[in-house]
Amino acid sequence: MRAKLFGLLMLLAGFSAAGTGESVTITYIEKYRDVAIREMKKFGVPASITLAQGILESGSGQSYLATKANNHFGIKCHLDWNGKRVYQDDDEKNECFRAYKDPDESFRDHSLFLKNRSRYASLFKEDPTDYKAWAYGLKKAGYATNRKYPALLIDLIERYELHQYDLKGFKVDVEEMTENEPEIPASKELKSYQVNVSKNYVEYVTAKEGDSFESISQQVDVSVRRLKKYNELDEDVELKEGQRVYLQPKRKKAYRDFERHTVKEGETLHSISQRYGVKMKYLRRLNNLNEGTELIPGEELKLR
């Protein structure tokens, strides 16, 4: 009798734990679905894939990496990471993982990680609502070593109906624009921009012919005022084709591979600042330059 009672208690405990896990996952989805939809609108990564990867990689936000480092996608440091780090055993002992100030930063880095690495380029040729193609594409591109990774993602997407958020991030958004936005004159052409990341981890787009801060602002969801501030430019400056336009504040120093720069004819402190993604005030500070000082071709500037 005692053995049967013990077995019944264990069974009930198992049901309770399963229910708790289910509720944790549902809470996770409710908390981050809008973030996943936002990332889909901006970068084209299906919201269902983002949510499923977050659930799987972070244990619905309960893993060590998620709770201690806000890392929801298990992204390791790699050579281009200059941010905070945490260490944990994975495929090898004491591996380096990225640490973020908040989960939002982790979701954004996940989008950029996929968008800006050539090995994932084929994913963005898939229909953004075809979560199965994306799941198998991630495995093929080497995101995970587990051969069951696509099946695990697909199971999560279908169990929690995460594909509904792909429609909200893609098709519904287009419909809303058609219904609510004023008609765009035929002569006005909307351009699409690929968001890139500089070596020292600052997002930017490349200006096209006829671009202005206003035209770029309309499509990258960054205000004109902030674009001018981030790029240290006055409002009367015209953008040139091929010019780098930062979508975030530049850094205090260049990427570690760039210690110095030899000034070339025609270069200014601003052009060098834009090239390396370093704020002009920090370049002045590093090189003991006063504001307005003209650079001399051949002189070397410290970048970090």
ZAGU-355043 format. One record per residue: x, y, z of N, C-alpha, C in turn; residue number from 1. Coordinates in steps of 0.001 Angstrom, whole numbers. Atoms other than C-alpha are relative to their C-alpha. Last residue first. Example, Ala and Ser with C-alpha at 12.3 -4.5 7.8 and 13.67 -1.06 7.14 Angstrom:
<rs>
     n.u     n.v     n.w    ca.u    ca.v    ca.w     c.u     c.v     c.w pos
    -820   -1190     -60   13670   -1060    7140    -770    1090     730   2
     890   -1190       0   12300   -4500    7800     900    1200       0   1
</rs>
This chain:
<rs>
     n.u     n.v     n.w    ca.u    ca.v    ca.w     c.u     c.v     c.w pos
     435     673   -1239   42138   52883  -29223    1075     152    1086 304
    1427     333     111   42236   54609  -32629    -538    -666    1251 303
     347    1141    -837   45573   56419  -32331   -1511    -214    -100 302
     959    -220   -1062   46171   58735  -35263    -211   -1303     787 301
     681    1196    -524   49262   58695  -37425    -935     382    1147 300
     -70     139   -1458   50362   61658  -39522    -812   -1209     453 299
   -1198     701    -441   50917   61124  -43243      80    -166    1502 298
    -231    1293     665   48431   63712  -44472    1324    -610     457 297
   -1071     -90     998   48069   66467  -41835     202   -1371    -641 296
    -915    1142      40   44796   66727  -39919     999     166   -1133 295
     -34     690    1292   43191   70084  -39290    1037   -1113      29 294
   -1362     271     489   42489   71077  -35680     -52    -775   -1315 293
    -322    -853    1137   38914   72358  -35333    1394    -215    -550 292
    1078     -57     969   38409   70935  -31841     363     990   -1104 291
    1021    -994    -326   41769   70483  -30161   -1079     -17   -1067 290
     367    -945    1047   43685   67261  -30658   -1049     975     512 289
    -271   -1359    -505   45462   65358  -27885    -254    1071   -1062 288
   -1107    -577     761   45417   62114  -29921     333    1438     391 287
   -1084     965     182   43280   59859  -27711    1244     638    -611 286
    -580     277   -1309   41135   62798  -26586    1192    -947    -113 285
    -746   -1190    -435   40534   63985  -30126     719    -278    1309 284
   -1191     -68     854   39602   60455  -31221     851    1211     388 283
    -943     976    -542   37294   60258  -28199    1259     -79    -860 282
    -557    -522   -1251   35555   63507  -29130    1007    -970     618 281
   -1093    -947     233   35178   62292  -32714     628     494    1303 280
     426   -1392    -148   33112   59261  -31744    1200     937    -119 279
    -475    -578   -1265   34508   55974  -33076    -432    1468      65 278
    1095      32    -968   32800   53863  -35738     396     497    1371 277
    -278     950   -1072   36014   53114  -37646   -1091     -63    1067 276
    -601    1241     513   35159   54677  -41011     150   -1048    1104 275
    1034     817     633   32789   57241  -39541     560   -1341    -469 274
     949     393   -1041   35413   58646  -37168   -1078    -928    -563 273
    -691    1094    -710   37949   58665  -39996    -894    -543    1111 272
      -2    1153     916   35531   60709  -42122     681   -1206     641 271
    1341     573     111   34873   63035  -39176     -12   -1233    -898 270
     254     762   -1225   38540   63578  -38368   -1370    -669     -74 269
     264    -861   -1152   39018   64569  -41970    -200    -870    1236 268
     715     566   -1140   40558   62775  -44934    -161    1039    1106 267
    1446    -209      79   41410   64680  -48103    -786    -561    1166 266
     419   -1277     579   44933   63309  -48448   -1526      63     -74 265
    -210    -146    1442   45441   60272  -46226    -519    1361    -466 264
     887    -956     677   45880   60082  -42442     375     118   -1477 263
    -832   -1013     642   47638   56940  -41203    -891     894    -861 262
     389    -322    1368   45354   55061  -38828     923    1089    -528 261
    -376   -1321     519   46333   53305  -35625    -498     176   -1424 260
    -681    -783   -1045   45291   50389  -33380     255    1431    -461 259
    -360   -1307     539   42732   48725  -35619     578     885    1105 258
    -916     183    1133   42485   44988  -34927     533    1325    -537 257
   -1378     265    -443   41043   45741  -31458     995    -218   -1134 256
    -168    1430    -204   37916   47360  -32885    1480    -300     227 255
     179     883    1147   37995   51136  -32598     121   -1464     417 254
   -1251     424     651   37531   53194  -29460    -324    -965   -1130 253
   -1116    -786    -549   34902   55153  -27521    1322    -357    -679 252
    -670     462   -1216   32029   53803  -29629    1130     941     430 251
   -1320     588     259   29538   55246  -32130     703    -277    1333 250
   -1181    -814    -332   25949   55842  -31059    1293    -739    -317 249
    -262      34   -1446   23387   53743  -32949    1176     924     290 248
    1325      37    -606   21825   53803  -36433      85     -54    1523 247
     159     803   -1210   25048   54824  -38147   -1396     137     582 246
     902    -731    -892   25004   56102  -41723    -294    -883    1209 245
     466     799   -1129   27948   54985  -43878    -851     870     925 244
    -367    -518   -1317   28273   56903  -47134    -614    -870    1093 243
   -1062     816    -584   28020   54820  -50309     422     439    1382 242
     179    1433     254   26031   57486  -52167    1195    -776     544 241
    -539     460    1271   26602   60854  -50534    -239   -1499    -147 240
    -591    1333     -27   24479   62404  -47813     465    -388   -1398 239
     627     964     906   23929   66152  -47914     727   -1340      84 238
    -970     842     715   24934   68223  -44883    -746   -1023    -855 237
    -154    -480    1371   22416   70951  -43938    1010    -822    -809 236
    1156     282     839   21177   69106  -40858     175     434   -1452 235
     993   -1064     -63   24582   69023  -39212   -1115    -279   -1002 234
     148    -820    1198   26483   65750  -38838   -1074    1066     208 233
    -710   -1257    -268   27829   63855  -35836       5     907   -1231 232
    -984    -165    1073   26640   60493  -37235     750    1322      75 231
    -873    1174      52   24813   59433  -34061    1119     171   -1015 230
    -816      53   -1210   23418   62957  -33553     994   -1151     -68 229
    -979   -1097      90   22209   63304  -37130     948     -26    1196 228
    -936     332    1078   20544   59883  -36997    1085    1063    -123 227
    -979     970    -502   19042   60738  -33606    1019    -386   -1074 226
    -840    -651   -1023   17386   63915  -34868    1076    -956     508 225
    -984    -837     700   16131   62173  -37999     963     620    1004 224
     384   -1376     324   14393   59572  -35819    1132     744    -714 223
    -847    -845    -843   15293   55878  -36059    -284    1444    -398 222
     631    -233   -1301   12695   53421  -37389     938     679     997 221
    -796     711   -1012   14919   52187  -40233    -510     236    1410 220
     -51    1451     176   12543   52946  -43098     789    -744    1055 219
    1316     587     247   11305   56489  -42553      33   -1527     -36 218
     752      66   -1253   14602   57550  -41012   -1328    -719    -174 217
    -509    1164    -736   16467   56721  -44238    -806    -201    1277 216
     404    1209     732   14290   59091  -46277     483   -1265     715 215
    1448     177     -58   14577   61875  -43669    -419   -1307    -683 214
     317     550   -1312   18325   61513  -43194   -1495    -304      94 213
    -107   -1036   -1024   18643   61996  -46927    -265    -665    1334 212
     429     197   -1383   19198   59638  -49817     152    1260     840 211
    1177    -799    -308   19401   60676  -53463    -502    -122    1417 210
     115   -1243     752   21778   57865  -54418   -1310     721     345 209
     149     206    1441   22017   55271  -51678    -171    1362    -685 208
     857    -939     725   23335   55590  -48131       2    -319   -1495 207
    -781    -721    1004   24842   52487  -46517    -938     860    -835 206
     437     300    1364   23200   51306  -43311     867     817    -946 205
      13   -1081     986   24686   51121  -39821    -643    -477   -1297 204
     858     208    1165   24655   49122  -36581      73    1200    -950 203
     962   -1098     107   27641   49513  -34238    -806    -210   -1289 202
    1357     340    -418   29612   46432  -33147    -945    1193      79 201
     127    -217   -1442   33249   47428  -33216   -1461      42     443 200
    -900     884    -740   33729   45763  -36590    -116     190    1510 199
   -1421    -312     150   30700   47596  -37950     834    -965     836 198
    -617    -257   -1302   27284   45946  -38130    1487     235    -210 197
   -1298     639    -196   25072   46015  -41190     516     319    1391 196
    -670    -497   -1198   21363   46775  -41579    1277    -812     201 195
    -515    1087    -819   20349   46071  -45150     736     615    1177 194
   -1363    -101    -497   18261   48895  -46504     365   -1262     766 193
    -220     888   -1136   15153   48860  -48665    1474      70     376 192
   -1198     822     120   14201   51780  -50840     107    -905    1222 191
    -529     387   -1303   10755   53306  -51249    1187    -934    -204 190
    -405    1397     -99   10202   54972  -54602     566    -263    1389 189
    -809     185   -1203    8204   58176  -54845     323   -1478     179 188
   -1361    -473     236    7073   58897  -58412     914    -233    1194 187
    -744     967     815    4002   56712  -58058    1442     411    -194 186
     -25    -358    1418    2734   58890  -55207     885    -951    -791 185
   -1297    -562     376    2364   56983  -51940     -12     330   -1482 184
    -555     569    1225   -1229   56472  -50834    1288     713    -376 183
     400    -747    1190   -1830   57529  -47251     688    -575   -1231 182
    -986    -961     468   -1222   54716  -44749    -535     785   -1193 181
    -132   -1189    -824   -4111   53094  -42904     950    1057    -526 180
    1245    -603    -452   -5518   50350  -45094     192    1380     603 179
     855    -262    1150   -2456   49394  -47141   -1268     748     417 178
    -587   -1111     735    -150   49748  -44132    -895     394   -1172 177
     245   -1211    -769   -2460   47568  -42064     546    1221    -719 176
    1399    -350     142   -2444   44927  -44789    -316    1304     723 175
     181    -524    1352    1351   44922  -44934   -1439     444    -219 174
    -617   -1327      31    1585   44536  -41160    -179     648   -1371 173
     926    -939    -615    -900   41687  -41258     546    1409     -51 172
    1172    -256     838    1248   39822  -43763    -935    1045     594 171
    -221    -124    1446    4628   40089  -42027   -1270     385    -754 170
   -1221    -730     315    4977   40420  -38270     183     273   -1478 169
      91   -1343    -582    1397   39514  -37455    1223     836    -363 168
    1008    -738     757    1540   36602  -39884    -136    1424     528 167
    -618    -308    1298    4790   35401  -38343    -967     822    -850 166
    -726   -1259    -153    3137   35728  -34926     770     368   -1273 165
     960   -1103      89     553   33077  -35847     709    1352      86 164
      40    -500    1380    3482   30720  -36519   -1029    1118    -178 163
    -837   -1196     120    3958   30426  -32745     -42     587   -1404 162
     551    -791    1111    1054   28017  -32453     763    1328    -182 161
     440   -1277    -569    2310   26772  -29058    -539     964   -1064 160
     659     228   -1289    2554   23108  -30058    -574    1294     573 159
    1345     534     228    3258   23958  -33704    -753    -229    1303 158
     796    -947     795    6185   26269  -33048   -1435    -497    -156 157
     347   -1141    -850    7581   24080  -30261    -919     976    -731 156
     924     486   -1034    7460   20941  -32422    -456    1147     905 155
    1311     161     638    9028   22804  -35355   -1041    -460    1015 154
     559   -1326     269   11934   23943  -33184   -1412    -103    -560 153
     300    -619   -1293   12568   20454  -31790    -623    1381    -186 152
    1220     620    -516   12311   18895  -35249    -422     615    1329 151
    1172    -464     764   14853   21361  -36654   -1312    -554     556 150
     300   -1421    -233   17308   20675  -33764   -1201     497    -813 149
    1449    -132    -184   17095   16877  -33979    -441    1459     146 148
     642     346    1277   20610   16603  -35459   -1522     130      84 147
    1009    1027    -231   21958   18498  -32422    -754    -296   -1297 146
    -575    1298     355   25031   20453  -33575   -1002   -1142     156 145
     -24     965   -1104   23332   23846  -33655     560   -1330    -494 144
     342    -719   -1246   23617   27004  -35781      97    -939    1205 143
    -903     260   -1121   25537   25087  -38464    -323     725    1293 142
   -1006   -1067     -59   24033   26409  -41696     924    -141    1206 141
    -916     169    1135   22215   23092  -42257    1131    1030      42 140
    -824    1186    -264   20687   23271  -38784    1036    -177   -1098 139
    -876    -318   -1136   19465   26820  -39344     936   -1160     306 138
   -1096    -841     475   18112   25906  -42773     978     371    1096 137
    -987     882     635   16069   23035  -41339    1207     797    -509 136
    -488     936   -1023   14278   25392  -38947    1078    -919    -577 135
    -948    -695    -872   14005   28133  -41565     598    -941    1045 134
   -1201    -241     806   12400   25832  -44114    1071     693     837 133
    -672    1293     171    9971   24623  -41444    1293     164    -804 132
    -837     301   -1170    9119   28193  -40368     736   -1332    -138 131
    -267    1436     139    7902   29156  -43845     948    -435    1120 130
    1030     720    -746    6397   32565  -42942     165   -1516    -114 129
    -104    -269   -1447    9563   34503  -43854   -1118    -627     823 128
    1205    -729    -399    9556   32754  -47278      71     240    1516 127
    1202     774    -279   13122   31616  -47807   -1166     929     315 126
     623     231    1295   15824   33743  -49452   -1289    -805     155 125
     786   -1185     320   16718   35098  -46001    -564     -47   -1427 124
    1244     -11    -769   17813   31635  -44913    -918    1135    -442 123
    1020     766     724   20386   31446  -47725   -1339       0     726 122
     600    -819    1064   22383   34268  -46106   -1128    -746    -715 121
    1453      11    -183   22988   32243  -42914    -733     745   -1125 120
     460    1388     -15   26573   31293  -43798   -1512    -115     213 119
     252     528    1346   27235   34878  -44847    -557   -1419      29 118
    -970    1065     231   26861   36241  -41336    -360    -722   -1297 117
   -1290    -505     464   25180   39629  -40991    1087   -1058    -146 116
      68    -877    1174   21520   38741  -40782    1365     301    -587 115
     457     726    1189   21827   35737  -38472     107     857   -1257 114
    -864    1172     144   23961   37419  -35807    -378    -787   -1250 113
   -1205    -460     689   22071   40681  -36331     955   -1160    -272 112
     365    -413    1369   18753   39053  -35446    1233     376    -803 111
     388    1227     720   20254   37244  -32429    -351     329   -1449 110
   -1253     618     423   21938   40490  -31352    -268   -1298    -758 109
    -541    -768    1115   18532   42207  -31308    1291    -649    -523 108
     851     232    1165   17011   39438  -29179     532     759   -1218 107
    -255    1362     462   19957   39579  -26755    -820    -322   -1245 106
   -1289     -54     698   19712   43371  -26479     358   -1380    -540 105
     210    -671    1282   16021   43011  -25610    1278      26    -834 104
     418     964    1025   16950   40453  -22928    -221     634   -1365 103
    1395     394    -189   18906   43089  -20929    -401    -971   -1114 102
     544    -803   -1091   22484   44318  -20382   -1457    -351     286 101
     714   -1195     423   23872   41481  -22473    -569     748    1200 100
     875    -475   -1077   26463   38735  -21931    -593    1344    -412  99
     288   -1425     -63   28037   36811  -24818    -935     312    1175  98
    1308    -389     517   29320   33301  -24163    -214    1495     179  97
     361   -1411    -156   32879   32016  -23742   -1348     294    -667  96
     147    -755    1245   33429   28282  -23272    -530    1403     275  95
    -238   -1428    -235   34686   26863  -19953     -47     819   -1293  94
      42    -581   -1338   34880   23223  -21022     256    1505     -34  93
   -1284     105    -691   34065   22176  -24557    -128     662    1362  92
    -672    1057     770   30781   21478  -26358    1381    -263     585  91
     964     326    1060   29238   23483  -23504     584   -1156    -798  90
    -315    1201     775   30853   24375  -20173   -1081    -228   -1049  89
     768    1178    -386   30162   27940  -19098     418   -1173    -863  88
    -620    1259     416   31909   31292  -19168    -787   -1176     556  87
     107     977   -1079   30371   34756  -19117     550   -1317    -539  86
     -60    1438     263   31295   37733  -21274    -303    -797    1261  85
    -212     803   -1206   30749   41463  -21530    -120   -1484    -329  84
     806    -278   -1187   31065   43160  -24917     361    -895    1179  83
    -777    -840    -910   33782   43175  -27568    -733     292    1299  82
     737    -451   -1193   32478   40300  -29704     920     775     939  81
     472   -1376     176   33910   40010  -33232    -725     555    1222  80
   -1082    -984      49   36114   36973  -32579    -489    1440     -27  79
    -597    -161    1330   33341   34636  -31439     992    1178       8  78
    -681   -1286     195   31609   35216  -28079     451     225   -1440  77
   -1340     -47    -577   29072   32383  -28085     718    1288    -405  76
   -1009    -492     941   25378   32812  -28781    1349     142     711  75
   -1223     793     -92   23258   30569  -26555    1099     444    -932  74
    -174     793    1223   20034   32188  -27743    1317    -790     -18  73
    1125     901     230   18523   33788  -24631     214    -945   -1170  72
    -274     637    1291   21672   35474  -23279   -1065   -1073    -238  71
    1050    -430     940   20479   37799  -20494     212    -562   -1404  70
    -634    -787    1070   23826   37040  -18771   -1000     533   -1017  69
   -1227    -679    -440   22893   35608  -15362     591     929   -1062  68
     201    -700   -1273   19248   34594  -15897    1223     815     421  67
    1085    -979      85   19449   33731  -19594    -121     815    1282  66
    -388   -1080     914   22876   32080  -19468   -1073    1089     -64  65
   -1057    -814    -622   21954   30067  -16371     367    1184    -883  64
   -1370     534       4   18741   28838  -17965     982     951     691  63
    -401     487   -1329   15224   29898  -16911    1453    -482      71  62
    -522   -1091    -827   14236   32115  -19850     511    -419    1355  61
    1070    -987    -249   12005   29529  -21501     445    1087     980  60
     896     675    -930   14784   26926  -21180   -1126     922     422  59
     -58    -600   -1347   17169   29453  -22714    -851    -738    1021  58
   -1363    -309    -416   18112   27688  -25973      73     503    1450  57
    -880    1173     -11   14776   25967  -26557    1368     312     600  56
     531    1007    -929   12428   28795  -25588     978   -1150     159  55
    -112    -546   -1351   14561   31431  -27306    -471    -993    1043  54
   -1412      87    -386   14932   29268  -30400     206     531    1419  53
    -319    1415    -222   11167   28801  -30546    1460    -173     406  52
     599     449   -1257   10559   32534  -30064     359   -1453     310  51
    -641    -708   -1111   13014   33571  -32778    -540    -489    1337  50
   -1342     566    -156   11744   30891  -35158     714     646    1182  49
     162    1358    -549    8110   31910  -34656    1351    -659     261  48
     247    -117   -1442    8982   35589  -35119    -132   -1373     649  47
    1363     334    -430   10472   34788  -38530    -161      65    1515  46
     -82    1306    -662   13795   36618  -39068   -1399    -352     513  45
     488    1097     815   13125   39402  -41590     155   -1380     596  44
   -1093     782     573   15341   42094  -40051    -448   -1213    -823  43
   -1225    -751     308   13102   44998  -39047    1028    -826    -760  42
     291   -1152     852    9622   43495  -39188    1284     699    -443  41
     375     500    1321   10848   40163  -37844    -246    1154    -960  40
   -1227     436     670   12668   41849  -34959    -303    -525   -1397  39
    -789   -1191     354    9487   43713  -33980    1259    -386    -764  38
     687    -603    1144    7478   40486  -34096     764    1230    -481  37
    -273     864    1158   10038   38791  -31811    -657     557   -1266  36
   -1405    -221     347    9885   41705  -29346     353    -807   -1255  35
     -60   -1297     678    6078   41558  -29382    1423     343    -421  34
     550     111    1357    6211   37813  -28655      76    1331    -752  33
    -949    -344    1065    8638   38278  -25732    -580     -54   -1415  32
    -930   -1078    -342    6511   38390  -22566     808     474   -1203  31
     763   -1241    -186    3544   36381  -23831     926    1193     240  30
     538    -406    1310    5874   33685  -25140    -729    1328     107  29
   -1131    -457     816    7807   33515  -21860    -491     518   -1349  28
    -366   -1330    -519    4565   33287  -19857    1126     609    -824  27
    1072    -899     457    3452   30388  -22072     284    1424     459  26
    -181    -226    1434    6818   28692  -21489   -1048     964    -548  25
   -1198    -826     151    6594   29111  -17714     230     347   -1470  24
     389   -1378    -328    3016   27796  -17758    1182     953    -135  23
     880    -520    1048    4067   24652  -19586    -340    1464     260  22
    -827    -282    1171    6986   24035  -17233    -804     608   -1126  21
    -808   -1179    -312    4658   24362  -14231     858     398   -1187  20
     874   -1163      73    2185   21946  -15761     755    1283     259  19
     279    -240    1419    4942   19425  -16399    -871    1228    -169  18
   -1208    -582     605    6169   19803  -12820    -227     308   -1468  17
    -143   -1376    -502    2639   19247  -11487    1177     688    -637  16
    1001    -831     670    2102   16199  -13673     130    1455     398  15
    -406    -124    1387    5381   14717  -12429    -960     857    -788  14
   -1109    -970      23    4500   15463   -8827     472     231   -1426  13
     598   -1324    -145    1167   13665   -9352    1054    1092     -41  12
     692    -271    1256    3034   10617  -10665    -618    1394      31  11
   -1011    -312    1001    5458   10710   -7720    -645     360   -1334  10
    -540   -1319    -327    2566   10881   -5274    1038     431   -1019   9
    1018    -977     364     860    7936   -6964     486    1416     245   8
      40     -90    1459    4061    5863   -6787   -1001    1033    -476   7
   -1206    -723     417    4475    6665   -3087      10     198   -1519   6
     209   -1404    -352     872    5610   -2432    1185     851    -450   5
     948    -546     963    1416    2358   -4330    -230    1488     246   4
    -687    -118    1286    4585    1642   -2324    -924     606   -1052   3
    -897   -1146     -92    2782    2384     953     718     241   -1328   2
     830   -1204       0       0       0       0     863    1252       0   1
</rs>
